[in-house]
Amino acid sequence: MALTGIQILKMLPKKNCGECAIPTCLAFAMKVAAGQMEIDDCPYVSDEAKETIGEASAPPIRTIKIGAGDSSFTAGGETCLFRHEKRFENPTGIAVLVSTSMSDSDVDGRIDRFKTLRYERVGVFMKADLIAIQDADGDQASFTGLVQKVLDTAEDANLILMSDKTETLAEGTKLCGDRKPLLFGANQDNSDAMANLAKEQGCPLGLKGGTIDETIALSEKLIGAGIKDMVIDTGARTLRAALEDNIVARRAAINSKFKPLGFSTIMFPCEMTDDPLMEAMIASVLIAKYAGIVVLSDLQGDILFPLLLERLNIFTDPQRPMVVEEDIYPINGPDDNSPVMITCNFSLTYFIVSGEVEGSNVPSWLLIKDTEGLSVLTAWAAGKFGADLIAQFIKKSGIEDKIKHRELIIPGYLATIKGELEEELSDWTITIGPREAGHLPAFLKEWKPAA
Ligand code: SF4
């Protein structure tokens, strides 16, 4: 049963030292109880307390890792049914299937697209996460050859090894070393051997049920065999069944703390249709509703990019605006005669403004003021982007040491604070910039320091 903040507090050292980035132990205990922080964030908790609190405050969907190091993939850790209740924790993994039944060129193409279809959006790097390697015909040599090829050519891919044969998976796993793949294919017939292999290799196990009832029975059996890190396939191969199973599993895990379904699901849009666009539609529904991993038959930019963007939107913390650091950002190699602009630290604003400035090729200084992630007008209305605060920031930012002139360009939407800002910064000229970022290039090309 979940512990309350007060129960957790009793097990904390109560130093109130703030090393967990929270000023008091009480506040930290409340955050752990709410699932917003890990007990490991306090360096002074005893191992015994860690175990008790960690077990009691573990999320109802178990967190698992596939792979190792910085590029490893994390699934699960979810604590709510709806994003607005708190947030979704770990984005749905997007995997591409390669199979021993595919030609070399088909496999090479998929690996190549896995490596090249990568995007950056509002400072977030986005890409597919996993390659699922399927043993299609029971030929161990073909399977291990394919595993080796993926290992050699896609260094940052996290792997799903798929076979019903334990020996085949064992051989593939040996090749992976510390890249700890997901071993997929534990069923009613091979579950004992698969459980042993997963334990021996320290890898998470993928369970393959035919129906949700079979999945529950198999999950209970594997939990009994000591398997903790699992991913479940309920056997659904239609959109309707997959959606229903995902919802049933998530509700059972969150509302009823039903352990056999307290795992991320793996779903196979690649087996639900032959139409790539329909496959993308199915994947988009399953990303929105609870899939831990979706396996696609191929990656194409026009399909992958919208899915990545959908995923970014759904898994962004709604309680925490996306922000960039308060700082001075040099763009296009500015010098002491370059224009100086200021805007807020809402990520979207920063990336739109900096993109336009960069595109203008005009060397410029962009000052980003911390407005707690609010956009220009909202921040001004909330008292976080007023003349007094902007003036304080200008004085402490160090920009005066980088330029000879004293002219500050403010967003067009802040025209009303010009006079007030001139009073606060009496040795500066305040210029009202354009309202829209798209007009910045033309504005900057015409700009000359005020005489
Ligand atoms: S690091 Fe530990 S002891 Fe220090 S304030 Fe946080 S919870 Fe308390």
Boltz pocket constraint, residues with backbone or C-beta under 6 A from the ligand:
constraints:
  - pocket:
      binder: B
      contacts: [[A, 12], [A, 13], [A, 14], [A, 15], [A, 16], [A, 17], [A, 18], [A, 19], [A, 20], [A, 21], [A, 22], [A, 23], [A, 24], [A, 25], [A, 28], [A, 41], [A, 42], [A, 43], [A, 44], [A, 45]]
      max_distance: 6.0
